[in-house]
Structure formats: C-alpha cells, structure tokens
Amino acid sequence: MIKKISQIFKIEDLKNRILFVLGMFAIFRVMANIPMPGMDPDRLEEFFAQFQVFEFANVFTGGTMDRFSIAMLGLGPYITAVIVIQLLTMVFPKLEKMYKEEGEQGRQKINQYGRLLTVPFAILQTFGMLTLFQNQGVINPLSTVDMIASIATVTAGTVFLMWLGELISEKGIGNGVSLLIFAGIISSVPAQMYEALITWDITQAPSYLLFIALAVFIIAAVVLVNEARRNIPVSYAKRVKGRKVYGGSSTYIPLNINPAGVIPIIFALSLLAMPPMIAQILAESFGAGAVGSIAESAVRFLENPWVQGFAYFILVFLFTFFYTAVTFDPNNVANNLKKMGGFIPGIRPGKPTEGHIRYILNRVLTVGAFYLATIAVMPSIIAGITGVGTFQFLIGGASILIIVSVVLDTMRQINAQLQMREYEEI
C-alpha cells in the first residue's frame, strides 16, 4: 500500500487528478457551511430529532440540510432525475432506442435530459422543504419574494454541485457524483468522533468493543456481498467462413447479488417520509378535532421504531425486485444471445433461455433483497444492542454501501491508471 501511494505521487498526471478531486471536495464543504437566513437552530435540531427519515437525508447530503445551507438538497434532485430518466427509458420505446442503439451520442442526450429534469425537481423539493420548515417553526415565515429568492438560491446550489460532479468525472478520477456523496458522508466523522470523546464513559467500554467488532464484521460482509457474482455460463457455436473459423469461445453472464445498489433504499426512504409528514401537518392544522385526533394517533403509530423498522425492511425488499425488473430484462438478454449465436449449455435458445435466466435471477434477487433490507435496518439493530449510535455510518444503511462502492471503484480506477503507466514504460 505504501509503495502504491508513493507511485501515485510520482506520476504527475495522476497526482494532479487526485489533488483536483480534493480541491472540489473543499469547495463542496465551503458551500455546505454557508447558511440561509432566518433559521432557528434549536427548532431545526428538534425537527431532525422528530423526523428520523430526514436525519438520514441529512447524512446523505453531507450535513447540508441540518445547517440549512445553500446546498441543503445536495445532489438529491439530480439523483432523482437520473433514476426517473432510467425508468422512462424502459417505458418509452423512443428513449430506450436512443439509449441502446445510438451509442455514446444517445447516452449523452439521456444525460442532458437528466440535467434538465434536475432543475424542476430541485424547485419542487426546495418549495416542499421550505414550506415544511415554516409549518414546523424552523424558519420565519417567508414572503413571496423571499420564497422565490430562497428557491432560486438552493436550486442554483444543487446545479452547481452537479457541475462540480461532472468536473470531477472529467478532470479527476472516479465518478464525480458518487465521490461528492462519499465526501458528504465522511465529512461527519470528525464531529462524531468529537461527540464520542466528550461523552465517553469507562462503563461503556464493553459496548464500544462489541460495536467495533460488529462494525468490522458488517463492513467485511458488505464488501463480500457487494463484489459477489452469480455467473451463468455461455458458449458460442463455431462458424466457418472460407478458411477461417469464428466463435467457439465460452464466457458468462455476470449477475450481481445486489444488482439494484442503493436505489431501493432511496425509494423506500422517500416513501416512508411522506406519511409521517402528512399526518403531522394534518394534526397541527385540525387541532383537537376528530381529524386532528386521528392524525395525532397516526403520527404516534408511524413514529414507533418497530413500525418504522418493519415497514423499511419490507419496502427495501420489494423495491429491490421492482427496480431490477425495470432495469434488467431476461427476454432482451436471451434474444441478444440468440442473435449472436450464443447459448447456455443444456438450455435451448429463445424462451427456455429466458426462463432459465429469470429463474436464476429470482433466486439471486431473493438473497440480494434480504441482504439489502438487513443492511438498511442494521444501524437501528446494532444501536439497540450496544447502545452506541454515534457512528451509525459504519454499521449499515445506504452510507456503508456508498462508501464501499466508491472506495472499491476508485481503487480499481487508480490501479488501472498505474498498470497503464507500467505498460507504457515497458
């Protein structure tokens, strides 16, 4: 590892790329600490303590939300826009054709649509968050002009972060958007370490040791499952053209154990956030009336940790199947194999191949969905067992999946750059 780090800093181009990424991280953190006016810090802290779903969103945006900063939404609207565009490519044949048949030019058009869709999503999300904050007394009531100015500022912050992410992808190393999200999650580590130090109690030592042991085990399990594949063997028939023989090779179709990544967790959290918010608003609006009493009971029920945990687990499990069904079509895979003269040994081409792939996919997805749902609720489980909730990013949820994915992907790209330089020297 020390040798590899020294090699990185000896290669001027690679060193400049890494320094460029670190510079973009610094700009992102400056934006995350520029607050919007009119905030009540105490009420904001109470709000995040009340709505646990927004506490996750705050970690996901790098702490920009609980600071009420100009980048309070982070890259959330952009990620939502990209997901929507991906889903639309499966619904509208024209978009699907553009993405699959027009090559790099088609993908660039799809990416441009995602950028354009980010703006209305950012406007809607900013308006919703500002309205919620006003209803909760987190910020002072805004006039129409102030509301428009605030929406424009936060939307501009999201678009600027999107641009920073694309700059990192172009001039740095790794995926820019993923790296910015990674930087936002990691940025909370110093504050969490400080909090752990000032609240340290020697009687909690066994709990902390158990927490560390479980954290190491869970991180190792996440890395193992994240890299796991189920390979379906594929063979290609030999073809004779003139005096030459083509084909006859063997390969495989790789199926990830977790093909959906963190998308089901994001979907589940978005859905879980809506009912408590709506019930809370109804309870405050109707007061002691019948509707207000029902809404108040709904709030207490929905805020029960067991109810939230169970609903979270089920939603993540179901969304894993849903998202994979939208993005991976066994019929297309079977047809492409048939066109290229490929076949799965022992399985007839066409419908039997499709059925075989679907059968394996469903088995793999059952394991992957259970794994993802377990990782999603793991912070609450471990915090309940050990009583240590300070470093929840180490024990599960989208945070650990993002950290593992980004670190592994960046390491692969750095290794590829180093190997390329070695070949050039030879």
C-alpha positions as CSV (number, residue, x, y, z in Angstrom):
1,M,0.0,0.0,0.0
2,I,2.8,2.4,0.9
3,K,4.6,1.6,-2.4
4,K,1.4,2.2,-4.3
5,I,0.8,5.6,-2.7
6,S,4.4,6.6,-3.5
7,Q,3.9,5.6,-7.1
8,I,0.7,7.7,-7.3
9,F,2.6,10.9,-6.2
10,K,5.5,10.2,-8.5
11,I,3.1,10.3,-11.6
12,E,2.4,13.9,-12.3
13,D,-0.9,13.4,-14.1
14,L,-2.3,11.1,-11.5
15,K,-1.2,13.3,-8.7
16,N,-2.9,16.3,-10.3
17,R,-6.1,14.4,-10.8
18,I,-6.2,13.4,-7.1
19,L,-5.4,17.0,-5.9
20,F,-8.1,18.3,-8.2
21,V,-10.7,16.0,-6.6
22,L,-9.6,17.1,-3.1
23,G,-10.0,20.8,-4.3
24,M,-13.5,20.1,-5.4
25,F,-14.2,18.5,-2.0
26,A,-13.0,21.7,-0.3
27,I,-15.4,23.8,-2.4
28,F,-18.3,21.4,-1.6
29,R,-17.6,21.7,2.1
30,V,-17.5,25.5,1.9
31,M,-20.9,25.5,0.2
32,A,-22.2,23.1,2.9
33,N,-21.4,25.6,5.6
34,I,-22.9,28.8,4.1
35,P,-26.4,29.0,5.8
36,M,-29.6,30.5,4.5
37,P,-31.0,33.4,6.6
38,G,-33.9,33.2,9.1
39,M,-33.1,29.8,10.7
40,D,-33.8,28.9,14.3
41,P,-31.0,26.4,15.2
42,D,-32.9,25.0,18.3
43,R,-36.1,24.3,16.3
44,L,-34.0,22.8,13.5
45,E,-32.4,20.4,15.9
46,E,-35.8,19.4,17.3
47,F,-37.1,18.9,13.8
48,F,-34.4,16.4,12.9
49,A,-34.8,14.6,16.2
50,Q,-38.5,14.3,15.5
51,F,-38.3,13.1,11.8
52,Q,-35.7,10.3,11.7
53,V,-36.0,9.9,8.0
54,F,-34.7,13.4,7.5
55,E,-31.7,12.6,9.7
56,F,-30.7,10.0,7.1
57,A,-31.3,12.6,4.3
58,N,-29.0,15.0,6.2
59,V,-26.2,12.4,6.3
60,F,-26.8,11.6,2.6
61,T,-26.3,15.3,1.7
62,G,-23.2,15.7,3.8
63,G,-24.8,17.6,6.7
64,T,-26.0,20.4,4.4
65,M,-29.6,20.0,5.5
66,D,-29.3,20.4,9.2
67,R,-27.2,23.6,8.6
68,F,-29.9,24.9,6.3
69,S,-27.1,25.8,3.8
70,I,-27.4,27.0,0.2
71,A,-26.7,23.4,-0.8
72,M,-29.2,21.9,1.5
73,L,-30.6,19.4,-1.0
74,G,-27.2,18.2,-2.0
75,L,-27.3,16.1,-5.2
76,G,-30.7,14.6,-4.3
77,P,-32.7,16.2,-7.1
78,Y,-30.1,15.1,-9.7
79,I,-30.1,11.5,-8.4
80,T,-33.9,11.5,-8.5
81,A,-33.9,12.9,-12.1
82,V,-31.4,10.3,-13.2
83,I,-33.5,7.5,-11.7
84,V,-36.7,8.8,-13.3
85,I,-35.0,9.0,-16.7
86,Q,-33.7,5.4,-16.3
87,L,-37.3,4.3,-15.6
88,L,-38.7,6.3,-18.5
89,T,-36.2,4.6,-20.9
90,M,-38.0,1.3,-20.0
91,V,-41.4,2.8,-20.6
92,F,-41.0,4.8,-23.8
93,P,-39.5,2.9,-26.8
94,K,-38.0,6.1,-28.3
95,L,-35.9,6.8,-25.2
96,E,-34.9,3.1,-25.0
97,K,-33.8,3.1,-28.6
98,M,-31.9,6.3,-28.1
99,Y,-30.1,4.8,-25.1
100,K,-29.3,1.4,-26.5
101,E,-28.9,2.0,-30.3
102,E,-27.4,5.5,-30.7
103,G,-24.2,4.7,-28.6
104,E,-22.3,7.4,-26.9
105,Q,-24.3,10.2,-28.6
106,G,-27.6,8.7,-27.3
107,R,-26.3,8.4,-23.8
108,Q,-25.2,12.0,-23.8
109,K,-28.7,13.0,-24.8
110,I,-30.2,11.0,-22.0
111,N,-27.7,12.6,-19.5
112,Q,-28.7,16.0,-20.8
113,Y,-32.3,15.2,-20.1
114,G,-31.4,14.2,-16.6
115,R,-29.6,17.6,-16.1
116,L,-32.6,19.5,-17.4
117,L,-35.0,17.5,-15.2
118,T,-32.9,18.3,-12.1
119,V,-34.0,21.9,-12.1
120,P,-37.8,21.3,-11.7
121,F,-37.1,18.6,-9.2
122,A,-34.9,20.9,-7.2
123,I,-37.5,23.7,-7.3
124,L,-40.3,21.3,-6.1
125,Q,-38.2,19.8,-3.3
126,T,-36.9,23.2,-2.1
127,F,-40.5,24.5,-2.0
128,G,-41.7,21.5,-0.1
129,M,-38.8,21.7,2.4
130,L,-39.2,25.4,3.0
131,T,-43.0,25.0,3.5
132,L,-42.4,22.2,5.9
133,F,-39.8,24.2,7.8
134,Q,-42.2,27.1,8.1
135,N,-45.0,24.9,9.4
136,Q,-42.7,23.4,12.0
137,G,-41.4,26.9,13.1
138,V,-37.8,26.1,12.0
139,I,-37.6,29.3,9.9
140,N,-39.5,32.5,10.0
141,P,-42.5,32.9,7.6
142,L,-41.2,33.9,4.1
143,S,-42.8,36.5,1.9
144,T,-43.4,35.6,-1.8
145,V,-40.2,37.4,-2.8
146,D,-38.1,35.7,-0.1
147,M,-39.6,32.3,-1.0
148,I,-38.7,32.8,-4.7
149,A,-35.2,34.0,-3.8
150,S,-34.6,31.0,-1.4
151,I,-35.8,28.5,-4.0
152,A,-33.6,30.1,-6.7
153,T,-30.6,30.0,-4.3
154,V,-31.0,26.4,-3.2
155,T,-31.7,25.3,-6.8
156,A,-28.6,27.1,-8.0
157,G,-26.6,25.3,-5.3
158,T,-27.8,21.9,-6.5
159,V,-27.0,22.7,-10.1
160,F,-23.5,23.9,-9.1
161,L,-22.9,20.7,-7.2
162,M,-24.0,18.8,-10.3
163,W,-21.4,20.7,-12.3
164,L,-18.7,20.0,-9.7
165,G,-19.5,16.3,-10.0
166,E,-19.2,16.4,-13.8
167,L,-15.9,18.2,-13.5
168,I,-14.5,15.6,-11.1
169,S,-15.6,12.8,-13.6
170,E,-13.9,14.7,-16.5
171,K,-10.7,16.0,-14.9
172,G,-10.3,13.9,-11.7
173,I,-10.6,10.2,-11.1
174,G,-13.7,8.2,-10.4
175,N,-17.4,9.1,-10.6
176,G,-17.9,12.7,-9.6
177,V,-21.4,12.4,-8.2
178,S,-20.5,9.3,-6.1
179,L,-17.4,11.0,-4.8
180,L,-19.2,14.1,-3.7
181,I,-21.8,12.0,-1.8
182,F,-18.9,10.0,-0.3
183,A,-17.3,13.2,0.8
184,G,-20.5,14.4,2.4
185,I,-20.9,11.2,4.4
186,I,-17.2,11.1,5.5
187,S,-17.3,14.8,6.5
188,S,-19.4,13.9,9.5
189,V,-16.7,11.7,11.0
190,P,-14.7,14.4,12.9
191,A,-17.9,15.7,14.6
192,Q,-19.0,12.2,15.5
193,M,-15.5,11.4,17.0
194,Y,-15.6,14.6,19.0
195,E,-19.1,13.8,20.3
196,A,-17.9,10.3,21.3
197,L,-14.9,11.7,23.1
198,I,-16.8,14.3,25.2
199,T,-19.5,11.7,26.1
200,W,-17.0,8.9,26.9
201,D,-17.7,6.8,29.9
202,I,-15.5,4.0,31.0
203,T,-18.5,1.9,31.9
204,Q,-19.4,1.9,28.1
205,A,-16.2,0.2,27.1
206,P,-17.7,-3.3,26.6
207,S,-20.5,-1.7,24.5
208,Y,-17.9,0.1,22.3
209,L,-15.8,-3.0,21.9
210,L,-18.8,-5.0,20.8
211,F,-19.8,-2.2,18.5
212,I,-16.3,-2.2,16.9
213,A,-16.4,-5.9,16.4
214,L,-19.8,-5.9,14.8
215,A,-18.8,-2.9,12.6
216,V,-15.8,-4.7,11.3
217,F,-17.8,-7.9,10.6
218,I,-20.6,-5.9,8.8
219,I,-18.2,-3.9,6.6
220,A,-16.4,-7.2,5.6
221,A,-19.8,-8.8,4.8
222,V,-20.8,-5.7,2.7
223,V,-17.6,-5.8,0.7
224,L,-18.0,-9.6,0.2
225,V,-21.6,-9.4,-1.0
226,N,-21.1,-6.2,-3.0
227,E,-18.4,-7.9,-5.0
228,A,-20.3,-11.3,-5.3
229,R,-21.5,-12.5,-8.7
230,R,-23.6,-15.4,-10.0
231,N,-22.1,-16.3,-13.3
232,I,-24.3,-18.0,-16.0
233,P,-22.0,-19.9,-18.4
234,V,-22.5,-19.0,-22.1
235,S,-21.0,-20.7,-25.2
236,Y,-20.8,-19.6,-28.8
237,A,-21.0,-22.0,-31.7
238,K,-18.2,-22.3,-34.2
239,R,-18.8,-20.7,-37.6
240,V,-16.7,-21.4,-40.7
241,K,-16.2,-18.6,-43.2
242,G,-13.9,-19.6,-46.0
243,R,-10.8,-21.0,-44.4
244,K,-11.3,-19.3,-41.1
245,V,-13.2,-20.5,-38.0
246,Y,-15.0,-18.0,-35.9
247,G,-16.6,-18.4,-32.5
248,G,-16.3,-21.4,-30.3
249,S,-15.5,-19.4,-27.2
250,S,-17.0,-19.6,-23.8
251,T,-17.9,-16.8,-21.4
252,Y,-20.5,-16.0,-18.8
253,I,-23.3,-13.6,-17.9
254,P,-22.5,-12.0,-14.5
255,L,-25.5,-11.4,-12.2
256,N,-24.7,-9.2,-9.1
257,I,-26.0,-10.5,-5.8
258,N,-27.1,-6.9,-5.2
259,P,-27.9,-5.6,-8.8
260,A,-30.0,-2.6,-7.6
261,G,-27.3,-0.9,-5.5
262,V,-28.7,1.7,-3.0
263,I,-31.7,2.7,-5.2
264,P,-34.2,0.6,-3.3
265,I,-33.1,2.3,0.0
266,I,-33.6,5.7,-1.5
267,F,-37.0,4.8,-2.9
268,A,-38.1,3.3,0.5
269,L,-36.9,6.3,2.5
270,S,-38.7,8.7,0.1
271,L,-41.9,6.8,0.6
272,L,-41.5,6.4,4.4
273,A,-41.0,10.2,4.8
274,M,-44.4,11.1,3.3
275,P,-47.0,9.5,5.7
276,P,-45.5,11.0,8.9
277,M,-45.1,14.4,7.3
278,I,-48.7,14.4,6.1
279,A,-50.1,13.1,9.4
280,Q,-48.1,15.8,11.3
281,I,-49.4,18.6,9.1
282,L,-53.0,17.3,9.5
283,A,-52.6,17.1,13.3
284,E,-51.4,20.7,13.5
285,S,-53.9,22.0,11.1
286,F,-57.1,20.4,12.6
287,G,-56.1,20.7,16.2
288,A,-58.3,18.8,18.7
289,G,-61.0,17.9,16.2
290,A,-61.8,14.3,15.0
291,V,-59.4,14.6,12.0
292,G,-56.7,16.1,14.3
293,S,-57.1,13.2,16.8
294,I,-56.8,10.6,14.1
295,A,-53.8,12.3,12.6
296,E,-52.2,12.5,16.0
297,S,-52.7,8.8,16.6
298,A,-51.3,8.1,13.1
299,V,-48.2,10.1,14.0
300,R,-47.6,8.2,17.2
301,F,-48.1,4.9,15.3
302,L,-45.8,5.8,12.4
303,E,-43.1,7.1,14.7
304,N,-42.9,3.8,16.6
305,P,-39.4,2.4,15.9
306,W,-40.7,-1.2,15.4
307,V,-43.3,0.0,12.8
308,Q,-40.7,2.1,11.0
309,G,-38.1,-0.7,11.0
310,F,-40.6,-3.3,9.7
311,A,-42.0,-1.0,7.0
312,Y,-38.5,0.0,6.0
313,F,-37.4,-3.7,5.7
314,I,-40.4,-4.7,3.6
315,L,-40.2,-1.7,1.3
316,V,-36.5,-2.1,0.6
317,F,-37.1,-5.9,-0.1
318,L,-39.9,-5.2,-2.6
319,F,-38.2,-2.2,-4.3
320,T,-35.2,-4.4,-5.0
321,F,-37.3,-6.7,-7.1
322,F,-39.2,-3.8,-8.7
323,Y,-36.1,-1.8,-9.7
324,T,-34.3,-4.9,-11.0
325,A,-37.3,-5.9,-13.0
326,V,-37.4,-2.5,-14.7
327,T,-33.6,-2.3,-15.5
328,F,-32.9,-5.9,-16.3
329,D,-34.9,-7.8,-18.9
330,P,-34.1,-11.5,-19.3
331,N,-36.0,-11.5,-22.6
332,N,-33.6,-9.0,-24.1
333,V,-30.6,-11.0,-22.9
334,A,-32.0,-14.2,-24.3
335,N,-32.7,-12.5,-27.7
336,N,-29.3,-10.9,-27.9
337,L,-27.6,-14.3,-27.1
338,K,-29.7,-15.9,-29.9
339,K,-28.7,-13.2,-32.4
340,M,-25.0,-13.6,-31.6
341,G,-25.1,-17.4,-31.8
342,G,-24.7,-17.8,-28.1
343,F,-26.4,-20.3,-25.9
344,I,-26.4,-21.6,-22.3
345,P,-25.2,-25.2,-22.2
346,G,-28.1,-27.6,-21.8
347,I,-30.7,-24.9,-22.4
348,R,-32.5,-24.3,-25.8
349,P,-32.3,-20.8,-27.2
350,G,-35.3,-18.4,-27.0
351,K,-38.0,-18.8,-24.4
352,P,-36.2,-21.7,-22.5
353,T,-33.1,-19.4,-22.1
354,E,-35.3,-16.5,-20.9
355,G,-37.0,-18.8,-18.3
356,H,-33.6,-20.1,-17.1
357,I,-32.2,-16.6,-16.7
358,R,-35.3,-15.4,-14.9
359,Y,-35.3,-18.4,-12.6
360,I,-31.6,-17.8,-11.6
361,L,-32.3,-14.0,-11.3
362,N,-35.2,-14.5,-8.9
363,R,-33.1,-16.8,-6.7
364,V,-30.2,-14.3,-6.6
365,L,-32.6,-11.4,-6.0
366,T,-34.1,-13.1,-3.0
367,V,-30.7,-13.3,-1.4
368,G,-29.8,-9.8,-2.6
369,A,-33.0,-8.2,-1.4
370,F,-32.8,-9.8,2.0
371,Y,-29.2,-8.6,2.3
372,L,-30.0,-5.1,1.3
373,A,-33.1,-4.8,3.6
374,T,-31.0,-6.2,6.5
375,I,-28.2,-3.7,5.9
376,A,-30.8,-0.9,5.7
377,V,-32.2,-1.6,9.2
378,M,-28.8,-2.6,10.7
379,P,-28.0,0.8,12.3
380,S,-31.1,0.6,14.5
381,I,-30.5,-3.0,15.4
382,I,-26.8,-2.5,16.4
383,A,-27.6,0.7,18.2
384,G,-30.3,-1.1,20.2
385,I,-27.9,-4.0,21.1
386,T,-24.8,-1.9,22.0
387,G,-26.4,1.4,23.0
388,V,-23.8,3.1,20.7
389,G,-25.4,5.1,17.9
390,T,-22.7,7.7,17.2
391,F,-21.0,6.0,14.2
392,Q,-24.1,4.6,12.5
393,F,-22.5,5.1,9.1
394,L,-20.1,2.2,10.0
395,I,-22.8,-0.4,10.5
396,G,-25.2,-0.2,7.7
397,G,-27.7,1.6,5.6
398,A,-27.0,3.4,2.3
399,S,-24.0,5.1,3.8
400,I,-21.9,2.0,4.1
401,L,-23.0,0.8,0.7
402,I,-22.0,4.1,-0.9
403,I,-18.6,4.2,1.0
404,V,-17.8,0.6,0.0
405,S,-18.8,1.1,-3.7
406,V,-17.0,4.4,-4.1
407,V,-13.8,3.2,-2.4
408,L,-13.7,-0.1,-4.4
409,D,-14.5,1.7,-7.7
410,T,-11.8,4.4,-7.1
411,M,-9.2,1.8,-6.1
412,R,-9.9,-0.1,-9.4
413,Q,-9.5,3.1,-11.4
414,I,-6.3,4.1,-9.7
415,N,-4.9,0.6,-10.2
416,A,-5.9,0.7,-13.9
417,Q,-4.0,4.1,-14.2
418,L,-0.9,2.6,-12.5
419,Q,-1.0,-0.5,-14.7
420,M,-1.3,1.6,-17.8
421,R,1.8,3.6,-16.9
422,E,3.7,0.4,-16.3
423,Y,2.8,-0.8,-19.8
424,E,3.9,2.5,-21.2
425,E,7.2,2.2,-19.5
426,I,7.8,-1.2,-20.9
